[in-house]
Amino acid sequence: MLLKILGIAVVIWLALAVLGAVFEFLTTALVIGAVVALGVVTYSAVKGRRSIGR
């Protein structure tokens, strides 16, 4: 009985560890994506857009 409870606790712990790693990666990816998007917007604003046909 004790081994079954410990096994369930280990499985829950591993699942939470994997979820934590996934959320950490997603947070990092979100920050990198926001920085890249901000850079593109800033570059476009500084460069200026040409009208189509000119």
C-alpha positions in Angstrom: 0.0 0.0 0.0 2.8 2.4 0.9 4.6 1.7 -2.4 1.4 2.5 -4.3 1.1 5.8 -2.6 4.8 6.6 -3.1 4.4 5.6 -6.8 1.5 7.9 -7.3 3.4 10.8 -5.6 6.4 10.2 -7.9 4.2 10.2 -11.0 2.5 13.4 -9.9 5.8 15.0 -9.1 7.2 14.1 -12.5 4.2 15.4 -14.3 4.4 18.7 -12.5 8.2 18.9 -13.3 7.5 18.4 -17.0 4.7 21.0 -17.0 7.0 23.4 -15.3 9.7 22.9 -17.9 7.2 23.3 -20.7 5.8 26.6 -19.2 9.3 27.9 -18.7 10.1 27.2 -22.4 6.9 28.9 -23.5 7.6 31.9 -21.4 11.0 32.2 -22.8 9.7 31.8 -26.4 7.0 34.4 -25.7 9.6 37.0 -24.5 11.9 36.3 -27.5 8.9 36.6 -29.9 7.9 39.9 -28.3 11.4 41.3 -28.6 11.7 40.3 -32.3 8.2 41.7 -33.1 9.1 45.0 -31.4 12.4 45.1 -33.4 10.6 44.6 -36.7 8.0 47.3 -35.8 10.8 49.7 -34.8 12.8 48.9 -37.9 9.8 49.5 -40.2 9.0 52.8 -38.4 12.5 54.1 -38.8 13.0 52.9 -42.3 9.7 54.3 -43.5 7.4 52.5 -45.9 7.3 53.3 -49.6 4.0 53.5 -51.3 3.1 50.8 -53.8 3.8 51.9 -57.4 6.5 54.4 -56.6 
